[in-house]
Amino acid sequence: MDIDTTVSTVAAVLGGFILLYGVCSLVIKEKLYISEASVAILCGILCGPVGFNLINIDDWVYKEDVSRQFTRIVIAIQVMAAGVSLPKAYLQKEYKSLLILLGPVMVFMWVVSGLCVWYFIPGLTFLEALMIASCFTPTDPVLANSIVQGYFAEQHVPPNIRHLIVAESGANDGLGYPFLFLAIYLIQMATAGDAVLKWSWYIMGYEIGFSIFIGFAVGYVARKTLRFSEERNWIDKESFLVYAIALSLFLMGSVGLLGSDDLLACFIAGNSFTWDDWFRTETENAHLTEVIDMLLNLSIFVYIGLTMPWSAFNSLETNLTIWKLLGLAAAVLLFRRLPIILGLYKYIPAISNWRQAIFMGWFGPMGVGALFYYTIAIQFFETDGENAYARLVIEPIIYFIILSSVVIHGITIPIFFLGSFATRTLTKTNSKSSSLPNETSLCDESYVTYGTILPTNNLDTSKMDGA
């Protein structure tokens, strides 16, 4: 297939999918509670080699390069949007919660994920397992975005949890580099001391430290410049609305050229840019960023569906089977995040109770970020070198983990509502005299009554006593 035909086919498939999805998107998201990622990845699968074979990206020569740059653009814009959407001075107010989530929680997620990979995929060394696990250690900002927006989030997830999920997913997607490169350096370098020394000054010092500094500085200057211009009526409405997206592209390119962590710089810049909450409140009703986010999110998950390596999930060459991958995915989903959040939630000020801890621990999705870090990792290993087996199995492992996360996290909310509907039906049948169902929300001392959260301080307690 020539390049003109390929581009035309891609444009027709993507445009047609977005049109079809668009005309029933409200029903899909707010009636069926199905995430847009689930629908997009299904579209990619149907249009790919195992479906109607309209597009076969496996034939592309630079497939990994395309994947790396596409995911990089999507994540850069998404983490910038995450930073901009947070309340005033959020990083300063919730620094204790974020330090725990980005420190001990993330280390636990990395080590446990590495142990899972090492156990279920024989033939890998523990360091190779850690290298693979580092790709899906961070929570994904693109998938996390679907959790914190929409009807379900507004009705059932309190603002403190929504903001914490946004902040964590935005920050730790840029903080995947330390875990990935620590494993790579320990594999490649002669001694552990040399590996840790290079990791300390180059990764933690230059890539992480420098990107944080650049992000804060550029975000601050951009905020002051935009406000100076807006107060003098120098900027039109269109340029004002697109300013944050242009800022993310500028940082992605410039920090990338400097060899530092452009994704973390974008997130930090987003926070610094909206530190005083001025830009967020000014653009609250514009929704331009959300529109661009949706287009990019749908496109990247269609792409993931198209590039899914189905044959590698059950291969004699790699000794992988679907059962091993299912066991790995189940172990990662259950043990990667939930136990450590439940164990430490009392030390995380932004989490108020155990219900919120369960929600926070369960919804740690893995998606676009995992694919991005996979394309970074394979650059450091040859196909016929000492770590050839790790390079061979990393692609099917990462893709299967992404698919599992999209499916399982995507059906969690519909299952929750089916269970809630059944509970309400039984409660109405067995307790007709009761004015409140036996269902509590994630909020402290609140009750959910048929889709509405009612704080207890607004309830008529005399009626409760008489019930």
Summary of the structure (lengths in Angstrom):
residues: 467
radius of gyration: 23.0
end to end distance: 71.2
largest distance: 76.2
contacts: 1575
relative contact order: 0.14
helix: 74%
strand: 2%
